[in-house]
Amino acid sequence: MRKLMTKLVRDEQGGEVLEYALIAGLIVVAAIAAITSVGTKVLARWTSLNASM
């Protein structure tokens, strides 16, 4: 794995692929954080509505 990463970093095209992979990873992390936050708020709302019934 280390040899592959070294080869990709030295190769320009591999560097671009690595950059895109990092960007995609950051987008995924942000999406998971947003979905988790929204899910928590929706759960709180449903719990509140259920308690009021």
C-alpha distance matrix in Angstrom:
0.0 3.8 5.4 5.2 6.3 8.7 9.9 10.6 12.4 14.4 15.5 18.2 17.6 14.0 15.4 17.9 15.5 13.7 17.3 18.4 15.7 16.7 20.3 20.0 18.5 21.5 23.9 22.8 23.2 26.6 27.7 27.0 28.9 31.8 32.0 32.1 34.8 36.9 36.6 37.9 40.8 41.6 41.7 44.0 46.3 46.5 47.3 50.0 51.5 51.5 53.3 55.9 56.9
3.8 0.0 3.8 5.4 5.1 6.1 8.5 9.8 10.5 12.3 14.2 17.1 17.3 13.7 14.5 17.5 15.9 13.6 16.9 18.8 16.4 16.8 20.5 20.9 19.4 21.9 24.6 24.0 24.1 27.3 28.8 28.3 29.8 32.7 33.4 33.4 35.8 38.1 38.0 39.1 41.9 43.1 43.2 45.3 47.6 48.2 48.8 51.4 53.1 53.2 54.8 57.4 58.6
5.4 3.8 0.0 3.8 5.5 5.1 6.1 8.6 9.9 10.7 12.3 15.6 15.9 12.6 14.0 17.2 15.7 14.2 17.7 19.5 17.6 18.6 22.1 22.5 21.5 24.1 26.6 26.2 26.7 29.8 31.2 30.9 32.6 35.3 36.0 36.3 38.7 40.8 40.8 42.2 44.8 45.9 46.2 48.4 50.5 51.0 51.9 54.4 55.9 56.2 57.9 60.4 61.5
5.2 5.4 3.8 0.0 3.8 5.5 5.1 6.1 8.6 10.0 10.6 13.6 13.1 9.7 11.7 14.3 12.5 11.4 15.0 16.4 14.5 16.1 19.4 19.4 18.9 21.7 23.9 23.5 24.4 27.4 28.5 28.5 30.5 32.9 33.5 34.0 36.5 38.4 38.5 40.1 42.6 43.5 44.0 46.3 48.2 48.7 49.8 52.3 53.6 53.9 55.8 58.2 59.2
6.3 5.1 5.5 3.8 0.0 3.8 5.4 5.1 6.1 8.6 9.9 12.3 12.3 8.7 9.4 12.4 10.9 8.9 12.3 14.2 12.4 13.2 16.7 17.3 16.5 18.9 21.4 21.3 21.9 24.7 26.3 26.3 28.0 30.5 31.4 31.9 34.1 36.1 36.5 37.9 40.3 41.5 42.0 44.1 46.1 46.8 47.9 50.2 51.7 52.2 53.9 56.3 57.5
8.7 6.1 5.1 5.5 3.8 0.0 3.8 5.5 5.2 6.3 8.6 11.6 12.6 9.5 9.9 13.4 12.9 11.1 14.0 16.5 15.3 15.8 19.1 20.2 19.6 21.7 24.3 24.6 25.0 27.6 29.4 29.6 31.0 33.5 34.7 35.1 37.2 39.3 39.8 41.1 43.5 44.8 45.4 47.3 49.4 50.2 51.2 53.4 55.0 55.6 57.3 59.6 60.9
9.9 8.5 6.1 5.1 5.4 3.8 0.0 3.8 5.5 5.3 6.2 9.7 10.3 7.6 9.2 12.5 11.9 11.1 14.3 16.3 15.5 16.8 19.7 20.6 20.6 22.9 25.1 25.5 26.4 28.9 30.4 30.9 32.6 34.8 35.8 36.6 38.7 40.6 41.1 42.7 45.0 46.0 46.8 48.9 50.8 51.5 52.7 55.0 56.4 56.9 58.8 61.0 62.2
10.6 9.8 8.6 6.1 5.1 5.5 3.8 0.0 3.8 5.5 5.2 7.6 7.5 4.1 5.9 8.8 8.1 7.5 10.7 12.5 12.0 13.4 16.2 17.0 17.3 19.6 21.7 22.2 23.3 25.7 27.0 27.8 29.5 31.6 32.6 33.6 35.7 37.4 38.1 39.8 41.9 42.9 43.9 46.0 47.7 48.5 49.8 52.0 53.3 54.0 56.0 58.0 59.2
12.4 10.5 9.9 8.6 6.1 5.2 5.5 3.8 0.0 3.8 5.5 7.1 8.6 5.9 5.0 8.8 9.3 7.6 9.9 12.7 12.6 12.9 15.7 17.4 17.4 19.1 21.5 22.5 23.1 25.2 27.1 27.9 29.2 31.3 32.7 33.6 35.3 37.3 38.2 39.7 41.7 43.0 44.0 45.9 47.6 48.7 50.0 52.0 53.4 54.3 56.1 58.1 59.5
14.4 12.3 10.7 10.0 8.6 6.3 5.3 5.5 3.8 0.0 3.8 6.4 8.8 7.3 7.2 10.7 11.8 11.0 13.0 15.7 16.0 16.6 19.0 20.8 21.1 22.7 25.0 26.1 26.9 28.9 30.7 31.7 32.9 34.9 36.4 37.4 39.1 41.0 42.0 43.4 45.4 46.7 47.8 49.6 51.3 52.4 53.7 55.7 57.2 58.1 59.8 61.8 63.2
15.5 14.2 12.3 10.6 9.9 8.6 6.2 5.2 5.5 3.8 0.0 3.8 5.6 5.1 6.2 8.8 9.9 10.4 12.4 14.4 15.2 16.4 18.5 19.9 20.8 22.6 24.4 25.6 26.9 28.7 30.2 31.5 33.0 34.7 36.0 37.3 39.1 40.7 41.7 43.4 45.3 46.3 47.6 49.6 51.1 52.1 53.6 55.6 56.8 57.8 59.8 61.7 62.8
18.2 17.1 15.6 13.6 12.3 11.6 9.7 7.6 7.1 6.4 3.8 0.0 3.8 5.3 5.0 6.4 8.8 9.8 10.6 12.6 14.3 15.4 16.7 18.5 19.9 21.3 22.8 24.5 25.9 27.3 28.8 30.5 31.9 33.2 34.8 36.3 37.8 39.2 40.6 42.4 44.0 45.0 46.6 48.5 49.8 50.9 52.6 54.4 55.5 56.7 58.7 60.4 61.7
17.6 17.3 15.9 13.1 12.3 12.6 10.3 7.5 8.6 8.8 5.6 3.8 0.0 3.8 5.3 5.1 6.4 8.7 9.9 10.7 12.4 14.4 15.5 16.6 18.4 20.2 21.2 22.6 24.5 25.9 27.0 28.7 30.5 31.7 32.9 34.7 36.4 37.5 38.7 40.8 42.4 43.2 44.8 46.9 48.0 49.0 50.8 52.7 53.6 54.7 56.9 58.6 59.7
14.0 13.7 12.6 9.7 8.7 9.5 7.6 4.1 5.9 7.3 5.1 5.3 3.8 0.0 3.8 5.4 5.0 6.1 8.6 9.9 10.4 12.3 14.3 15.2 16.3 18.5 19.9 20.9 22.5 24.4 25.6 26.9 28.7 30.2 31.3 32.8 34.7 36.1 37.0 39.0 40.8 41.7 43.0 45.1 46.5 47.4 49.0 51.0 52.1 53.1 55.1 57.0 58.1
15.4 14.5 14.0 11.7 9.4 9.9 9.2 5.9 5.0 7.2 6.2 5.0 5.3 3.8 0.0 3.8 5.4 5.0 6.2 8.7 9.8 10.6 12.4 14.2 15.2 16.6 18.5 19.9 21.1 22.7 24.3 25.8 27.1 28.7 30.2 31.6 33.2 34.7 36.0 37.7 39.4 40.5 41.9 43.8 45.2 46.4 47.9 49.8 51.0 52.1 54.0 55.8 57.2
17.9 17.5 17.2 14.3 12.4 13.4 12.5 8.8 8.8 10.7 8.8 6.4 5.1 5.4 3.8 0.0 3.8 5.3 5.0 6.2 8.6 9.9 10.6 12.2 14.1 15.4 16.6 18.3 20.0 21.2 22.5 24.4 25.9 27.0 28.5 30.3 31.7 33.0 34.4 36.3 37.8 38.7 40.4 42.3 43.5 44.6 46.4 48.2 49.2 50.5 52.5 54.1 55.4
15.5 15.9 15.7 12.5 10.9 12.9 11.9 8.1 9.3 11.8 9.9 8.8 6.4 5.0 5.4 3.8 0.0 3.8 5.4 5.1 6.1 8.7 9.9 10.4 12.2 14.3 15.3 16.4 18.4 20.0 20.9 22.5 24.4 25.7 26.7 28.5 30.3 31.4 32.5 34.6 36.3 37.0 38.5 40.7 41.9 42.8 44.5 46.5 47.5 48.5 50.7 52.4 53.5
13.7 13.6 14.2 11.4 8.9 11.1 11.1 7.5 7.6 11.0 10.4 9.8 8.7 6.1 5.0 5.3 3.8 0.0 3.8 5.5 5.0 6.2 8.7 9.8 10.5 12.4 14.3 15.3 16.5 18.5 19.9 21.1 22.7 24.4 25.7 27.0 28.7 30.3 31.3 33.1 34.9 36.0 37.2 39.3 40.7 41.7 43.3 45.2 46.5 47.4 49.4 51.3 52.5
17.3 16.9 17.7 15.0 12.3 14.0 14.3 10.7 9.9 13.0 12.4 10.6 9.9 8.6 6.2 5.0 5.4 3.8 0.0 3.8 5.4 5.1 6.2 8.6 9.8 10.7 12.4 14.3 15.4 16.6 18.4 20.1 21.3 22.7 24.4 25.9 27.2 28.7 30.1 31.8 33.4 34.6 36.1 37.9 39.2 40.5 42.1 43.8 45.1 46.3 48.2 49.9 51.3
18.4 18.8 19.5 16.4 14.2 16.5 16.3 12.5 12.7 15.7 14.4 12.6 10.7 9.9 8.7 6.2 5.1 5.5 3.8 0.0 3.8 5.4 5.1 6.0 8.5 9.9 10.5 12.2 14.2 15.3 16.3 18.3 20.0 21.0 22.3 24.2 25.7 26.8 28.2 30.2 31.7 32.5 34.2 36.2 37.3 38.4 40.3 42.0 43.0 44.3 46.4 48.0 49.1
15.7 16.4 17.6 14.5 12.4 15.3 15.5 12.0 12.6 16.0 15.2 14.3 12.4 10.4 9.8 8.6 6.1 5.0 5.4 3.8 0.0 3.8 5.5 5.1 6.1 8.7 9.9 10.5 12.3 14.2 15.2 16.5 18.4 19.9 20.9 22.4 24.4 25.7 26.6 28.6 30.4 31.3 32.6 34.7 36.1 37.0 38.6 40.6 41.7 42.7 44.7 46.6 47.7
16.7 16.8 18.6 16.1 13.2 15.8 16.8 13.4 12.9 16.6 16.4 15.4 14.4 12.3 10.6 9.9 8.7 6.2 5.1 5.4 3.8 0.0 3.8 5.4 5.0 6.2 8.7 9.8 10.6 12.4 14.2 15.4 16.6 18.4 20.0 21.1 22.7 24.4 25.6 27.1 28.9 30.2 31.5 33.3 34.8 36.0 37.5 39.3 40.7 41.8 43.6 45.4 46.8
20.3 20.5 22.1 19.4 16.7 19.1 19.7 16.2 15.7 19.0 18.5 16.7 15.5 14.3 12.4 10.6 9.9 8.7 6.2 5.1 5.5 3.8 0.0 3.8 5.4 5.1 6.2 8.7 9.9 10.6 12.3 14.3 15.4 16.5 18.3 20.0 21.2 22.6 24.1 25.9 27.3 28.5 30.2 31.9 33.1 34.5 36.2 37.8 39.0 40.3 42.2 43.8 45.2
20.0 20.9 22.5 19.4 17.3 20.2 20.6 17.0 17.4 20.8 19.9 18.5 16.6 15.2 14.2 12.2 10.4 9.8 8.6 6.0 5.1 5.4 3.8 0.0 3.8 5.5 5.1 6.2 8.7 9.9 10.5 12.3 14.3 15.3 16.4 18.3 20.0 21.0 22.2 24.3 25.9 26.6 28.2 30.3 31.5 32.5 34.3 36.1 37.1 38.3 40.4 42.0 43.2
18.5 19.4 21.5 18.9 16.5 19.6 20.6 17.3 17.4 21.1 20.8 19.9 18.4 16.3 15.2 14.1 12.2 10.5 9.8 8.5 6.1 5.0 5.4 3.8 0.0 3.8 5.4 5.1 6.2 8.7 9.8 10.6 12.4 14.3 15.3 16.5 18.4 20.0 20.9 22.6 24.6 25.6 26.8 28.8 30.4 31.4 32.8 34.8 36.1 37.0 38.9 40.9 42.1
21.5 21.9 24.1 21.7 18.9 21.7 22.9 19.6 19.1 22.7 22.6 21.3 20.2 18.5 16.6 15.4 14.3 12.4 10.7 9.9 8.7 6.2 5.1 5.5 3.8 0.0 3.8 5.4 5.1 6.2 8.6 9.9 10.6 12.3 14.2 15.3 16.6 18.4 19.8 21.2 22.8 24.3 25.7 27.3 28.8 30.2 31.6 33.3 34.7 36.0 37.7 39.4 41.0
23.9 24.6 26.6 23.9 21.4 24.3 25.1 21.7 21.5 25.0 24.4 22.8 21.2 19.9 18.5 16.6 15.3 14.3 12.4 10.5 9.9 8.7 6.2 5.1 5.4 3.8 0.0 3.8 5.5 5.1 6.1 8.6 9.9 10.5 12.1 14.1 15.3 16.4 18.0 20.0 21.2 22.3 24.1 25.9 26.9 28.2 30.1 31.6 32.7 34.1 36.1 37.6 39.0
22.8 24.0 26.2 23.5 21.3 24.6 25.5 22.2 22.5 26.1 25.6 24.5 22.6 20.9 19.9 18.3 16.4 15.3 14.3 12.2 10.5 9.8 8.7 6.2 5.1 5.4 3.8 0.0 3.8 5.4 5.1 6.2 8.6 9.9 10.5 12.1 14.2 15.3 16.1 18.2 20.0 20.8 22.1 24.3 25.6 26.5 28.2 30.2 31.3 32.3 34.3 36.1 37.3
23.2 24.1 26.7 24.4 21.9 25.0 26.4 23.3 23.1 26.9 26.9 25.9 24.5 22.5 21.1 20.0 18.4 16.5 15.4 14.2 12.3 10.6 9.9 8.7 6.2 5.1 5.5 3.8 0.0 3.8 5.5 5.2 6.2 8.7 10.0 10.6 12.3 14.3 15.2 16.6 18.6 20.0 21.0 22.8 24.5 25.7 27.0 28.8 30.4 31.4 33.0 35.0 36.5
26.6 27.3 29.8 27.4 24.7 27.6 28.9 25.7 25.2 28.9 28.7 27.3 25.9 24.4 22.7 21.2 20.0 18.5 16.6 15.3 14.2 12.4 10.6 9.9 8.7 6.2 5.1 5.4 3.8 0.0 3.8 5.5 5.1 6.2 8.6 9.9 10.6 12.3 14.1 15.5 16.8 18.3 19.9 21.4 22.7 24.3 25.8 27.3 28.7 30.2 31.8 33.4 35.0
27.7 28.8 31.2 28.5 26.3 29.4 30.4 27.0 27.1 30.7 30.2 28.8 27.0 25.6 24.3 22.5 20.9 19.9 18.4 16.3 15.2 14.2 12.3 10.5 9.8 8.6 6.1 5.1 5.5 3.8 0.0 3.8 5.4 5.1 6.1 8.5 9.8 10.5 12.0 14.2 15.4 16.2 18.0 20.0 21.0 22.2 24.0 25.7 26.7 28.1 30.1 31.6 32.9
27.0 28.3 30.9 28.5 26.3 29.6 30.9 27.8 27.9 31.7 31.5 30.5 28.7 26.9 25.8 24.4 22.5 21.1 20.1 18.3 16.5 15.4 14.3 12.3 10.6 9.9 8.6 6.2 5.2 5.5 3.8 0.0 3.8 5.5 5.1 6.0 8.5 9.9 10.3 12.2 14.3 15.1 16.2 18.3 19.9 20.8 22.2 24.2 25.5 26.4 28.3 30.3 31.5
28.9 29.8 32.6 30.5 28.0 31.0 32.6 29.5 29.2 32.9 33.0 31.9 30.5 28.7 27.1 25.9 24.4 22.7 21.3 20.0 18.4 16.6 15.4 14.3 12.4 10.6 9.9 8.6 6.2 5.1 5.4 3.8 0.0 3.8 5.6 5.2 6.2 8.7 9.8 10.7 12.5 14.3 15.4 16.8 18.6 20.1 21.2 22.8 24.5 25.7 27.2 29.0 30.7
31.8 32.7 35.3 32.9 30.5 33.5 34.8 31.6 31.3 34.9 34.7 33.2 31.7 30.2 28.7 27.0 25.7 24.4 22.7 21.0 19.9 18.4 16.5 15.3 14.3 12.3 10.5 9.9 8.7 6.2 5.1 5.5 3.8 0.0 3.8 5.4 5.1 6.2 8.5 10.0 10.8 12.2 14.2 15.6 16.6 18.3 20.0 21.3 22.6 24.2 25.9 27.3 29.0
32.0 33.4 36.0 33.5 31.4 34.7 35.8 32.6 32.7 36.4 36.0 34.8 32.9 31.3 30.2 28.5 26.7 25.7 24.4 22.3 20.9 20.0 18.3 16.4 15.3 14.2 12.1 10.5 10.0 8.6 6.1 5.1 5.6 3.8 0.0 3.8 5.4 5.1 5.9 8.5 9.9 10.3 12.0 14.2 15.2 16.2 18.0 19.8 20.8 22.0 24.1 25.7 26.9
32.1 33.4 36.3 34.0 31.9 35.1 36.6 33.6 33.6 37.4 37.3 36.3 34.7 32.8 31.6 30.3 28.5 27.0 25.9 24.2 22.4 21.1 20.0 18.3 16.5 15.3 14.1 12.1 10.6 9.9 8.5 6.0 5.2 5.4 3.8 0.0 3.8 5.5 5.0 6.2 8.7 9.9 10.5 12.4 14.3 15.3 16.4 18.4 20.0 20.8 22.5 24.5 26.0
34.8 35.8 38.7 36.5 34.1 37.2 38.7 35.7 35.3 39.1 39.1 37.8 36.4 34.7 33.2 31.7 30.3 28.7 27.2 25.7 24.4 22.7 21.2 20.0 18.4 16.6 15.3 14.2 12.3 10.6 9.8 8.5 6.2 5.1 5.4 3.8 0.0 3.8 5.4 5.2 6.4 8.7 10.0 10.9 12.6 14.5 15.5 16.8 18.6 20.1 21.4 23.0 24.9
36.9 38.1 40.8 38.4 36.1 39.3 40.6 37.4 37.3 41.0 40.7 39.2 37.5 36.1 34.7 33.0 31.4 30.3 28.7 26.8 25.7 24.4 22.6 21.0 20.0 18.4 16.4 15.3 14.3 12.3 10.5 9.9 8.7 6.2 5.1 5.5 3.8 0.0 3.8 5.4 5.1 6.1 8.5 9.9 10.5 12.2 14.1 15.3 16.5 18.2 19.9 21.2 22.8
36.6 38.0 40.8 38.5 36.5 39.8 41.1 38.1 38.2 42.0 41.7 40.6 38.7 37.0 36.0 34.4 32.5 31.3 30.1 28.2 26.6 25.6 24.1 22.2 20.9 19.8 18.0 16.1 15.2 14.1 12.0 10.3 9.8 8.5 5.9 5.0 5.4 3.8 0.0 3.8 5.4 5.1 6.1 8.6 9.8 10.5 12.1 14.1 15.2 16.2 18.2 20.0 21.3
37.9 39.1 42.2 40.1 37.9 41.1 42.7 39.8 39.7 43.4 43.4 42.4 40.8 39.0 37.7 36.3 34.6 33.1 31.8 30.2 28.6 27.1 25.9 24.3 22.6 21.2 20.0 18.2 16.6 15.5 14.2 12.2 10.7 10.0 8.5 6.2 5.2 5.4 3.8 0.0 3.8 5.5 5.1 6.3 8.7 10.0 10.6 12.4 14.3 15.3 16.5 18.6 20.3
40.8 41.9 44.8 42.6 40.3 43.5 45.0 41.9 41.7 45.4 45.3 44.0 42.4 40.8 39.4 37.8 36.3 34.9 33.4 31.7 30.4 28.9 27.3 25.9 24.6 22.8 21.2 20.0 18.6 16.8 15.4 14.3 12.5 10.8 9.9 8.7 6.4 5.1 5.4 3.8 0.0 3.8 5.4 5.1 6.2 8.7 9.9 10.6 12.4 14.2 15.4 16.7 18.8
41.6 43.1 45.9 43.5 41.5 44.8 46.0 42.9 43.0 46.7 46.3 45.0 43.2 41.7 40.5 38.7 37.0 36.0 34.6 32.5 31.3 30.2 28.5 26.6 25.6 24.3 22.3 20.8 20.0 18.3 16.2 15.1 14.3 12.2 10.3 9.9 8.7 6.1 5.1 5.5 3.8 0.0 3.8 5.4 5.0 6.2 8.5 9.8 10.5 12.1 14.2 15.4 16.8
41.7 43.2 46.2 44.0 42.0 45.4 46.8 43.9 44.0 47.8 47.6 46.6 44.8 43.0 41.9 40.4 38.5 37.2 36.1 34.2 32.6 31.5 30.2 28.2 26.8 25.7 24.1 22.1 21.0 19.9 18.0 16.2 15.4 14.2 12.0 10.5 10.0 8.5 6.1 5.1 5.4 3.8 0.0 3.8 5.4 5.1 6.1 8.5 9.8 10.4 12.2 14.3 15.6
44.0 45.3 48.4 46.3 44.1 47.3 48.9 46.0 45.9 49.6 49.6 48.5 46.9 45.1 43.8 42.3 40.7 39.3 37.9 36.2 34.7 33.3 31.9 30.3 28.8 27.3 25.9 24.3 22.8 21.4 20.0 18.3 16.8 15.6 14.2 12.4 10.9 9.9 8.6 6.3 5.1 5.4 3.8 0.0 3.8 5.5 5.1 6.1 8.6 9.9 10.6 12.4 14.6
46.3 47.6 50.5 48.2 46.1 49.4 50.8 47.7 47.6 51.3 51.1 49.8 48.0 46.5 45.2 43.5 41.9 40.7 39.2 37.3 36.1 34.8 33.1 31.5 30.4 28.8 26.9 25.6 24.5 22.7 21.0 19.9 18.6 16.6 15.2 14.3 12.6 10.5 9.8 8.7 6.2 5.0 5.4 3.8 0.0 3.8 5.4 5.1 6.2 8.6 9.9 10.7 12.7
46.5 48.2 51.0 48.7 46.8 50.2 51.5 48.5 48.7 52.4 52.1 50.9 49.0 47.4 46.4 44.6 42.8 41.7 40.5 38.4 37.0 36.0 34.5 32.5 31.4 30.2 28.2 26.5 25.7 24.3 22.2 20.8 20.1 18.3 16.2 15.3 14.5 12.2 10.5 10.0 8.7 6.2 5.1 5.5 3.8 0.0 3.8 5.4 5.0 6.0 8.5 9.9 10.8
47.3 48.8 51.9 49.8 47.9 51.2 52.7 49.8 50.0 53.7 53.6 52.6 50.8 49.0 47.9 46.4 44.5 43.3 42.1 40.3 38.6 37.5 36.2 34.3 32.8 31.6 30.1 28.2 27.0 25.8 24.0 22.2 21.2 20.0 18.0 16.4 15.5 14.1 12.1 10.6 9.9 8.5 6.1 5.1 5.4 3.8 0.0 3.8 5.5 5.1 6.1 8.7 10.2
50.0 51.4 54.4 52.3 50.2 53.4 55.0 52.0 52.0 55.7 55.6 54.4 52.7 51.0 49.8 48.2 46.5 45.2 43.8 42.0 40.6 39.3 37.8 36.1 34.8 33.3 31.6 30.2 28.8 27.3 25.7 24.2 22.8 21.3 19.8 18.4 16.8 15.3 14.1 12.4 10.6 9.8 8.5 6.1 5.1 5.4 3.8 0.0 3.8 5.5 5.2 6.3 8.9
51.5 53.1 55.9 53.6 51.7 55.0 56.4 53.3 53.4 57.2 56.8 55.5 53.6 52.1 51.0 49.2 47.5 46.5 45.1 43.0 41.7 40.7 39.0 37.1 36.1 34.7 32.7 31.3 30.4 28.7 26.7 25.5 24.5 22.6 20.8 20.0 18.6 16.5 15.2 14.3 12.4 10.5 9.8 8.6 6.2 5.0 5.5 3.8 0.0 3.8 5.5 5.2 6.5
51.5 53.2 56.2 53.9 52.2 55.6 56.9 54.0 54.3 58.1 57.8 56.7 54.7 53.1 52.1 50.5 48.5 47.4 46.3 44.3 42.7 41.8 40.3 38.3 37.0 36.0 34.1 32.3 31.4 30.2 28.1 26.4 25.7 24.2 22.0 20.8 20.1 18.2 16.2 15.3 14.2 12.1 10.4 9.9 8.6 6.0 5.1 5.5 3.8 0.0 3.8 5.5 5.4
53.3 54.8 57.9 55.8 53.9 57.3 58.8 56.0 56.1 59.8 59.8 58.7 56.9 55.1 54.0 52.5 50.7 49.4 48.2 46.4 44.7 43.6 42.2 40.4 38.9 37.7 36.1 34.3 33.0 31.8 30.1 28.3 27.2 25.9 24.1 22.5 21.4 19.9 18.2 16.5 15.4 14.2 12.2 10.6 9.9 8.5 6.1 5.2 5.5 3.8 0.0 3.8 5.5
55.9 57.4 60.4 58.2 56.3 59.6 61.0 58.0 58.1 61.8 61.7 60.4 58.6 57.0 55.8 54.1 52.4 51.3 49.9 48.0 46.6 45.4 43.8 42.0 40.9 39.4 37.6 36.1 35.0 33.4 31.6 30.3 29.0 27.3 25.7 24.5 23.0 21.2 20.0 18.6 16.7 15.4 14.3 12.4 10.7 9.9 8.7 6.3 5.2 5.5 3.8 0.0 3.8
56.9 58.6 61.5 59.2 57.5 60.9 62.2 59.2 59.5 63.2 62.8 61.7 59.7 58.1 57.2 55.4 53.5 52.5 51.3 49.1 47.7 46.8 45.2 43.2 42.1 41.0 39.0 37.3 36.5 35.0 32.9 31.5 30.7 29.0 26.9 26.0 24.9 22.8 21.3 20.3 18.8 16.8 15.6 14.6 12.7 10.8 10.2 8.9 6.5 5.4 5.5 3.8 0.0
